[in-house]
């Protein structure tokens, strides 16, 4: 199944933000195989720069534990941009404590996936759902 909006023939764009190149590559590969257009960056700073220079994607997958600004701070900064108001931000993190999830949602995360419990099918389903619901 391809993630193409058949009314406009636009491919859904996903920004993957993870400082672990192996995880970013695995997620990107699977999203590409499912029909998404994917761009991956390795930091919150690069994510903010990307959305300012390249425009807002249809969905952002954001790791929490990254050097300088971490994923939570990046989420808050993204939500501060008017063009990001309706863009789904899916936190994908090794952290699975309730407080981490609560903080992420309070800062504007749309969904939260724990890497320890993550399957590619679950990730693809989540991204497909949020990109369909929010755009």
matplotlib code that plots the C-alpha trace (Angstrom):
import matplotlib.pyplot as plt

x = [0.0, 1.4, 0.9, -0.2, -3.1, -5.0, -7.0, -3.9, -1.4, 1.0, 3.2, 3.2, 6.5, 8.0, 10.9, 12.8, 14.8, 17.1, 20.8, 21.3, 22.0, 21.1, 17.6, 17.1, 18.1, 15.8, 12.8, 13.5, 13.9, 10.6, 8.7, 10.1, 9.1, 5.6, 5.4, 6.4, 9.0, 11.5, 14.2, 16.3, 18.3, 20.4, 19.5, 16.7, 18.7, 18.8, 15.1, 14.3, 16.5, 14.9, 11.4, 12.4, 14.3, 12.5, 8.9, 6.8, 6.5, 3.3, 4.6, 7.7, 9.1, 11.1, 13.5, 13.7, 17.3, 19.5, 22.2, 21.3, 18.0, 16.6, 13.4, 11.1, 12.6, 12.5, 8.8, 8.0, 9.9, 8.2, 4.8, 5.8, 5.9, 2.5, 2.9, 3.5, 0.2, -1.5, 1.6, 1.6, 4.7, 5.3, 7.8, 9.8, 11.9, 13.7, 12.0, 8.8, 7.9, 4.5, 6.2, 8.0, 4.9, 2.9, 5.5, 5.7, 1.9, 1.9, 4.4, 2.3, 3.2, 0.5, 1.6, 4.3, 5.9, 8.4, 11.4, 11.5, 8.0, 8.2, 7.4, 7.7, 4.1, 3.1, 5.2, 3.8, 0.3, 0.8, 2.3, -0.4, -3.1, -1.7, -1.0, -4.5, -6.2, -4.3, -4.1]
y = [0.0, 3.4, 6.5, 8.6, 11.0, 9.9, 13.2, 15.3, 12.6, 13.8, 11.4, 11.9, 13.3, 12.1, 13.6, 11.1, 12.6, 10.2, 10.4, 6.7, 6.2, 2.5, 3.2, 6.2, 4.0, 1.1, 3.4, 5.3, 2.1, 0.8, 4.1, 4.3, 0.8, 1.7, 4.7, 7.6, 10.2, 10.3, 12.7, 11.8, 14.1, 13.4, 16.2, 18.5, 21.4, 19.8, 19.1, 22.7, 23.9, 21.4, 22.5, 26.2, 25.7, 22.8, 23.3, 21.2, 17.5, 15.6, 13.8, 14.0, 11.0, 12.3, 10.5, 11.9, 11.1, 13.2, 15.7, 19.4, 20.2, 16.8, 15.5, 17.0, 20.5, 20.0, 19.1, 22.2, 24.4, 22.8, 23.5, 27.1, 27.4, 28.3, 26.0, 23.0, 23.4, 20.5, 18.5, 15.1, 14.6, 11.0, 10.4, 7.3, 6.6, 4.0, 5.7, 4.1, 5.6, 7.1, 10.5, 10.6, 9.9, 12.5, 15.1, 14.4, 14.8, 18.0, 19.4, 18.6, 15.1, 13.4, 9.8, 8.0, 4.7, 2.9, 1.5, -1.6, -2.6, -1.2, -3.3, -1.9, -2.8, -0.8, 2.2, 2.1, 1.8, 4.8, 7.0, 6.0, 6.9, 10.2, 11.4, 10.5, 12.0, 15.3, 16.3]
z = [0.0, -1.0, 1.1, -1.9, -1.6, -4.7, -4.8, -5.2, -6.1, -3.4, -1.5, 2.2, 3.6, 6.8, 8.7, 10.9, 13.7, 15.5, 16.4, 16.0, 12.2, 12.3, 13.7, 11.4, 8.4, 9.4, 9.9, 6.7, 4.7, 5.9, 5.4, 1.9, 1.1, 2.3, -0.1, 2.1, 1.0, 3.9, 5.0, 8.1, 10.3, 13.4, 15.8, 17.0, 15.7, 12.2, 12.4, 13.2, 10.4, 8.0, 8.6, 8.3, 5.0, 3.4, 4.7, 7.1, 6.4, 6.8, 9.9, 12.2, 14.0, 16.9, 19.2, 22.8, 23.8, 21.5, 22.2, 22.4, 22.1, 23.0, 21.4, 24.0, 23.6, 19.8, 20.0, 22.1, 19.6, 16.6, 18.3, 18.6, 14.8, 13.4, 10.4, 12.8, 14.6, 12.8, 11.9, 13.7, 15.9, 16.9, 19.6, 19.1, 22.2, 24.3, 27.3, 28.2, 31.6, 32.1, 33.1, 29.8, 27.8, 29.8, 29.3, 25.6, 25.2, 27.3, 24.9, 21.8, 20.8, 18.8, 19.5, 21.5, 20.5, 22.8, 20.9, 23.2, 22.1, 18.5, 15.4, 11.9, 11.3, 14.4, 13.3, 9.7, 11.0, 13.4, 10.7, 8.2, 10.8, 11.9, 8.3, 7.3, 10.3, 10.4, 6.8]

ax = plt.figure().add_subplot(projection="3d")
ax.plot(x, y, z, "-o")
ax.set_aspect("equal")
plt.show()
